[in-house]
Amino acid sequence: MRKVLVLEDESSIRSFIVINLRRAGYDVIEAGSGEEALECLKENPDTKVALLDIMLPGIDGFEVCRRIRATNTKIGIIMLTARSQEMDKVTGLMTGADDYVTKPFSPAELTARVDALFRRAGGEDPVNTGEIRQDPFLLNTRNRTLEKNGQRIKLTQVEYSIMRVFMENPGKALSREEILDRVWGRDYFGELKIVDVNIRRLRLKIEDNVQNPVYITTVWGYGYKWGF
């Protein structure tokens, strides 16, 4: 079941999103408030992707995102915002979102973003080799998990995909464009900075000292490298 949650308090915008996602073959669950969205997810645990508006009555989209991520790392999350401020985008990603879409957006753009997240959240993994071990890390490509020194690190699907790209290319400098293509897909509509914010979030989880990262290092003016 291709089930998607849409959290948007403006009924006209919500209807526009719902109609287009249903045309694309999705089973859509609607919510007009953060509280309602969390309740809908409890009742529909097989939901694969959630679209969350930021500006809401009651608890906002950031808080909904935090609460979802506290118990669910697998679901794909896209933040919807009418604002263009960079901090909204960064805050949304740092609270656990995988992507963001700034209003107004086209139906094609939104559907493409949902499709890409749905593929990852659905666990599609065409090349499944089992395990990639690079001490102190162990990446299990069958159950899509990461361990550091034997301790499980909770990753979102995007974070897992980034880690896999890095661990399959140890010591290789990867450009932001290459990471974007491999993780988000070549048809991604968004901006390169989504790579930087997700790398920042990933470093918080895997580095011993975020101020002096040794596993994911920056290649200035180009991208990032995995190696130590």
C-alpha positions in Angstrom: 0.0 0.0 0.0 1.5 3.4 -1.1 0.2 5.3 1.9 1.1 9.0 2.4 0.1 11.4 5.2 -0.6 15.0 4.3 -0.6 17.5 7.2 -1.8 20.9 6.0 -4.2 23.2 7.9 -5.3 25.2 4.8 -8.0 23.0 3.2 -7.6 24.4 -0.3 -3.9 23.6 -0.4 -4.5 20.2 1.3 -7.1 19.3 -1.4 -4.7 20.3 -4.2 -1.9 18.1 -2.7 -4.3 15.2 -2.0 -5.9 15.2 -5.5 -2.5 15.1 -7.2 -1.1 12.4 -5.0 -4.1 10.2 -5.6 -3.8 10.8 -9.3 -0.2 9.5 -8.9 -1.5 6.3 -7.3 -1.1 7.1 -3.6 -3.4 6.3 -0.7 -3.6 9.6 1.1 -4.4 10.3 4.7 -5.4 13.9 5.6 -4.7 15.8 8.7 -5.5 19.5 9.5 -3.4 19.8 12.8 -0.3 18.3 14.3 -2.2 16.5 16.9 -4.5 14.9 14.3 -1.5 13.9 12.2 0.2 12.1 15.1 -3.1 10.3 15.8 -3.4 9.3 12.1 0.1 7.8 12.1 -0.7 5.7 15.2 -3.8 4.4 13.4 -1.8 3.9 10.1 1.6 2.5 11.1 2.3 1.4 7.5 2.5 5.0 6.3 5.7 5.4 4.3 5.9 9.2 3.7 4.6 12.2 5.6 4.2 15.7 4.2 4.2 18.2 7.1 3.3 21.9 6.8 5.4 24.1 9.1 3.0 26.8 10.1 0.1 25.2 12.0 -2.3 25.9 14.8 -1.2 24.1 18.0 2.0 22.2 17.6 3.9 23.2 14.5 5.5 21.0 11.8 8.9 21.0 13.4 7.5 19.5 16.6 5.5 17.0 14.7 8.6 16.0 12.9 10.6 15.6 16.2 7.8 13.4 17.7 7.7 11.2 14.6 11.4 10.8 14.5 11.5 9.9 18.3 9.9 6.6 17.4 10.2 6.1 13.7 13.4 6.4 11.6 12.0 4.7 8.6 9.2 7.0 7.4 10.2 9.6 4.8 9.4 13.2 5.9 9.0 16.2 3.6 8.5 19.7 5.2 6.1 22.1 3.4 6.7 25.8 3.9 5.5 29.0 2.5 8.6 30.8 3.8 11.8 31.1 1.9 14.0 31.7 4.9 17.0 29.4 5.0 16.6 28.8 8.7 13.2 27.2 8.2 14.7 24.7 5.7 17.7 24.0 8.0 15.6 23.6 11.1 13.2 21.2 9.3 16.1 19.0 8.2 17.9 19.1 11.6 14.7 18.0 13.4 14.7 14.9 11.2 13.1 15.7 7.9 14.5 14.2 4.7 13.5 17.0 2.3 11.6 20.3 2.0 9.3 21.9 -0.6 8.7 25.6 -0.7 5.3 26.8 -1.7 4.1 27.4 -4.4 5.2 24.1 -6.0 4.1 22.2 -9.1 2.3 18.9 -8.9 5.2 17.3 -10.9 7.8 18.5 -8.4 5.8 17.3 -5.3 5.1 13.9 -6.8 8.7 13.5 -7.8 9.9 14.2 -4.3 7.3 11.8 -2.8 8.2 9.1 -5.3 11.9 9.4 -4.4 11.3 9.2 -0.7 8.8 6.4 -1.1 11.4 4.3 -2.9 13.8 4.7 0.0 11.2 4.3 2.7 10.0 1.2 1.0 13.4 -0.4 1.4 14.1 -0.9 -2.3 17.7 -2.0 -2.5 18.6 -3.5 -5.8 22.2 -4.4 -5.0 22.1 -6.1 -1.6 25.5 -7.4 -0.6 25.0 -8.0 3.1 27.5 -6.2 5.2 30.1 -3.4 4.8 32.6 -3.4 7.7 35.0 -0.5 8.2 35.9 -0.4 11.9 34.4 0.9 14.1 31.4 0.8 11.7 29.3 -2.0 10.4 26.7 -1.3 7.7 24.1 -4.0 7.2 22.6 -3.6 3.8 19.9 -6.3 4.3 18.2 -4.6 7.3 19.6 -1.1 6.4 21.2 -0.5 9.8 24.5 1.0 11.1 26.5 0.0 14.2 29.5 1.8 15.7 31.5 -0.3 18.1 28.6 -2.8 18.2 26.1 -0.1 19.2 23.2 0.6 16.8 22.9 4.2 15.5 19.4 5.2 14.6 19.4 6.6 11.0 16.8 7.9 8.7 16.5 6.4 5.3 18.4 9.4 3.8 21.2 9.1 6.4 21.5 5.4 5.7 21.7 6.1 2.0 24.5 8.7 2.5 26.4 6.3 4.8 26.2 3.6 2.2 27.5 5.9 -0.6 30.4 6.8 1.7 31.3 3.3 2.9 31.2 2.0 -0.7 33.7 4.7 -1.7 36.3 4.9 1.1 38.9 7.6 0.6 37.2 9.0 -2.5 36.3 12.7 -2.6 32.6 12.9 -3.6 31.2 16.1 -4.9 27.9 17.4 -3.5 26.4 16.9 -7.0 27.4 13.2 -7.0 26.0 12.6 -3.5 22.8 14.4 -4.5 22.4 12.2 -7.6 23.1 9.0 -5.7 20.9 9.7 -2.7 18.1 11.9 -3.9 18.1 10.8 -7.6 19.0 12.5 -10.8 15.5 13.9 -11.2 15.7 15.8 -7.9 14.3 19.3 -8.1 15.9 20.7 -5.0 19.1 22.5 -3.9 22.6 21.3 -3.1 22.5 22.6 0.5 20.3 19.7 1.4 23.4 17.6 1.2 25.3 19.8 3.6 22.5 19.9 6.2 22.2 16.1 6.1 25.9 15.7 6.4 25.8 18.0 9.5 23.0 15.8 11.0 24.9 12.6 10.2 28.0 13.9 11.9 26.1 14.5 15.1 25.3 10.8 15.2 28.6 9.2 14.2 31.5 11.6 15.0 33.2 11.5 18.4 33.8 15.3 18.1 31.5 17.2 15.7 33.9 20.2 15.8 36.7 18.0 14.5 35.2 15.3 12.3 37.4 12.4 11.3 35.1 10.1 9.6 33.3 12.5 7.2 35.7 15.2 6.2 35.1 18.2 4.1 36.8 18.7 0.8 36.6 22.5 0.6 35.0 23.8 -2.5 34.0 20.3 -3.7 32.3 18.0 -1.3 33.1 15.3 1.3 35.2 12.3 1.8 34.8 9.1 3.9 38.1 7.9 5.4 40.2 8.0 8.5 
